[in-house]
């Protein structure tokens, strides 16, 4: 949802109110267990149980991290105690209501959380779900007995699929943005504010207008004394140009190219030579004309870097590698100092 913000800024002879809108995530009011399942991306509670316990194909640590981000600090109300004010979840207990036990104060006997709530006429639907919310030091409450309190902003890490949706919503044309700001200004209720009325201040309802002009785009100079005129008439090409069959104006020469591979799946190094050919057509470097794939050095310092390919000119001395007693690899140029 869009969240309105405002600030006062001094200007010559007056004060200016700056109004803006920020896109934020807000918890939807509803059942905690249902909203958590939607956040994790599961179809039902049984699938949620499998993913938390690690039997659903995902790593339990990744799922548990997402659960913590969603639940910790969340203010909730209780189905079995409707008169209690909302409380914030202080922690997570990775145990089911059926297996987590405690000693009752009155009888002193050990009972499970599921048995305790069943004695209070609240039979749990999911006693085997290995997660409960923690309140304080000793209170453990199953998620199915809680609802999300209204008006809470989500401050955790935003899932990737939600980021894409937020980007679509936030990307608007100027007239659409202006419409959002006008609606935001109305929602602030300045005209009916008793504080502004008693102070004798008034805030205008019209946005300030600033004169502007469109600057003429520069002419691009390319290699081979060619030029590209950027047009403002074609709105589909404003600020853009095509480099097909064109060369850059000036570029440095390369003597050595280093290609780092971070995956085992990339095996075809001929694509590197294809990239070099494209560079040559763009006039990036004349020294690339005699370049060849001359060496392949394999090393794994941390388990993530699989190989390093060095493209050299025939006139450049090859690189060598060595490993110390701990198995760490480094590179140097013959006759020079250690580089890695």
ZIRA-V698164 format. One record per residue. N is the residue number from 1. SS is DSSP state (H for helix, E for strand, L for the rest). PHI is phi in radians with two decimals (none if undefined). Layout:
# ZIRA-V698164
<<N,SS,PHI> <N,SS,PHI>>
This chain:
# ZIRA-V698164
<<1,L,none> <2,E,-1.52> <3,E,-1.94> <4,E,-1.46> <5,E,-2.41> <6,E,-2.54> <7,E,-2.65> <8,E,-1.73> <9,E,-2.26> <10,E,-1.30> <11,E,-2.42> <12,L,-1.00> <13,L,1.38> <14,E,-2.87> <15,E,-1.89> <16,E,-1.99> <17,E,-1.64> <18,E,-1.71> <19,E,-2.05> <20,E,-2.57> <21,E,-2.14> <22,E,-2.18> <23,E,-1.50> <24,L,-2.44> <25,L,-1.67> <26,E,-2.15> <27,L,-1.09> <28,L,-1.40> <29,L,-1.21> <30,L,2.89> <31,E,-1.17> <32,H,-1.06> <33,H,-1.14> <34,H,-1.17> <35,H,-1.19> <36,H,-1.13> <37,H,-1.08> <38,H,-1.16> <39,H,-1.16> <40,H,-1.27> <41,L,1.63> <42,L,-1.93> <43,L,-1.48> <44,L,-2.62> <45,H,-1.21> <46,H,-1.10> <47,H,-1.17> <48,H,-1.06> <49,H,-1.07> <50,H,-1.14> <51,H,-1.26> <52,H,-1.24> <53,H,-1.39> <54,L,1.61> <55,L,-1.72> <56,L,-1.80> <57,L,1.76> <58,L,-1.51> <59,L,-1.29> <60,H,-1.02> <61,H,-1.10> <62,H,-1.18> <63,H,-1.17> <64,H,-1.15> <65,H,-1.10> <66,H,-1.14> <67,H,-1.11> <68,H,-1.06> <69,H,-1.08> <70,H,-1.37> <71,H,-1.67> <72,L,-1.14> <73,L,1.48> <74,L,-1.25> <75,E,-1.52> <76,E,-2.31> <77,E,-1.90> <78,E,-2.03> <79,L,-1.19> <80,L,-1.52> <81,L,-2.43> <82,L,-1.26> <83,L,-1.55> <84,L,-1.48> <85,L,-1.18> <86,L,-0.99> <87,E,-2.17> <88,E,-1.60> <89,L,-1.25> <90,L,-1.63> <91,E,-2.98> <92,E,-2.12> <93,E,-1.92> <94,L,-1.53> <95,L,-2.65> <96,L,-1.42> <97,L,-1.16> <98,L,-1.37> <99,L,-1.80> <100,L,-1.37> <101,E,-2.10> <102,E,-2.72> <103,E,-1.75> <104,L,-1.19> <105,L,-1.21> <106,L,-1.33> <107,L,-1.56> <108,L,1.35> <109,L,-1.56> <110,E,-1.52> <111,E,-2.33> <112,E,-1.48> <113,H,-1.11> <114,H,-1.10> <115,H,-1.14> <116,H,-1.09> <117,H,-1.26> <118,H,-1.16> <119,H,-1.22> <120,L,-1.71> <121,L,1.15> <122,L,-2.27> <123,L,-1.27> <124,L,-1.35> <125,L,-1.44> <126,L,-2.25> <127,L,-1.22> <128,L,-1.66> <129,L,-1.19> <130,L,-1.41> <131,L,-2.78> <132,E,-2.48> <133,E,-1.57> <134,E,-1.91> <135,E,-2.21> <136,L,1.25> <137,L,-1.60> <138,L,-2.19> <139,E,-1.40> <140,E,-2.24> <141,E,-2.22> <142,E,-1.08> <143,H,-1.13> <144,H,-1.22> <145,H,-1.72> <146,E,-2.22> <147,E,-2.24> <148,E,-1.31> <149,L,-1.25> <150,L,-1.27> <151,L,1.25> <152,L,-2.06> <153,E,-1.56> <154,L,-1.38> <155,L,-2.01> <156,L,-1.49> <157,L,-1.25> <158,L,-1.42> <159,L,-1.02> <160,H,-1.07> <161,H,-1.14> <162,H,-1.34> <163,H,-1.04> <164,H,-1.12> <165,H,-1.18> <166,H,-1.14> <167,H,-1.12> <168,H,-1.12> <169,H,-1.26> <170,H,-1.35> <171,L,-1.44> <172,L,-2.30> <173,L,-1.33> <174,H,-0.96> <175,H,-1.20> <176,H,-1.23> <177,H,-1.11> <178,H,-1.10> <179,H,-1.07> <180,H,-1.10> <181,H,-1.18> <182,H,-1.13> <183,H,-1.17> <184,H,-1.14> <185,H,-1.11> <186,H,-1.14> <187,H,-1.23> <188,L,-1.40> <189,L,0.98> <190,L,-1.19> <191,L,-1.21> <192,L,-1.92> <193,L,-1.29> <194,H,-1.17> <195,H,-1.20> <196,H,-1.19> <197,H,-1.13> <198,H,-1.22> <199,H,-1.52> <200,L,1.37> <201,L,-1.70> <202,L,-2.30> <203,L,-2.05> <204,L,-1.17> <205,L,-1.83> <206,L,-1.75> <207,L,-1.31> <208,L,-1.17> <209,L,-2.00> <210,L,-2.13> <211,L,-1.21> <212,L,-2.51> <213,L,-2.48> <214,L,-1.55> <215,L,-1.30> <216,L,-1.22> <217,L,-1.20> <218,L,-1.30> <219,E,-1.56> <220,E,-1.49> <221,E,-1.78> <222,L,-2.01> <223,H,-1.18> <224,H,1.05> <225,H,1.00> <226,L,-1.65> <227,E,-2.30> <228,E,-2.24> <229,E,-1.59> <230,L,-1.49> <231,L,-1.77> <232,L,-1.69> <233,L,-1.34> <234,L,-1.47> <235,H,-1.17> <236,H,-1.36> <237,H,-2.16> <238,L,-1.14> <239,L,1.34> <240,L,-2.30> <241,L,-2.65> <242,L,-1.90> <243,L,-1.68> <244,L,-1.11> <245,L,1.07> <246,L,-2.17> <247,L,-2.04> <248,L,-1.24> <249,L,-1.19> <250,L,-2.69> <251,L,-2.65> <252,L,-1.30> <253,L,-1.53> <254,L,-1.80> <255,L,-1.87> <256,E,-2.51> <257,E,-2.09> <258,E,-2.05> <259,E,-2.04> <260,E,-1.78> <261,E,-1.87> <262,L,-1.92> <263,L,-2.54> <264,L,-1.36> <265,L,-1.27> <266,L,-1.47> <267,L,-1.99> <268,L,-1.52> <269,L,-1.41> <270,H,-1.13> <271,H,-1.13> <272,H,-1.16> <273,H,-1.14> <274,H,-1.14> <275,H,-1.11> <276,H,-1.10> <277,H,-1.11> <278,H,-1.14> <279,H,-1.05> <280,H,-1.14> <281,H,-1.16> <282,L,-1.52> <283,L,1.29> <284,L,-1.21> <285,L,-2.74> <286,H,-1.26> <287,H,-1.27> <288,H,-1.44> <289,H,-1.14> <290,H,-1.87> <291,L,-1.32> <292,E,-2.62> <293,E,-1.41> <294,E,-1.98> <295,E,-2.65> <296,E,-2.41> <297,E,-1.91> <298,E,-1.85> <299,L,-2.70> <300,L,-2.35> <301,L,-1.23> <302,L,-2.37> <303,L,1.50> <304,L,-1.94> <305,L,-1.76> <306,L,-1.63> <307,E,-2.75> <308,E,-2.39> <309,E,-1.86> <310,E,-2.02> <311,E,-1.75> <312,E,-2.26> <313,L,-1.34> <314,L,-1.02> <315,L,-1.43> <316,L,-1.64> <317,L,-1.16> <318,L,-1.19> <319,E,-1.54> <320,E,-2.17> <321,E,-2.29> <322,E,-2.56> <323,E,-2.27> <324,L,-1.49> <325,L,-1.15> <326,L,-1.49> <327,L,1.53> <328,L,-1.39> <329,E,-1.75> <330,E,-2.50> <331,E,-2.12> <332,E,-2.60> <333,E,-1.70> <334,L,-0.98> <335,L,1.46> <336,L,-2.12> <337,L,-1.61> <338,E,-1.14> <339,L,-1.79> <340,L,-2.18>>
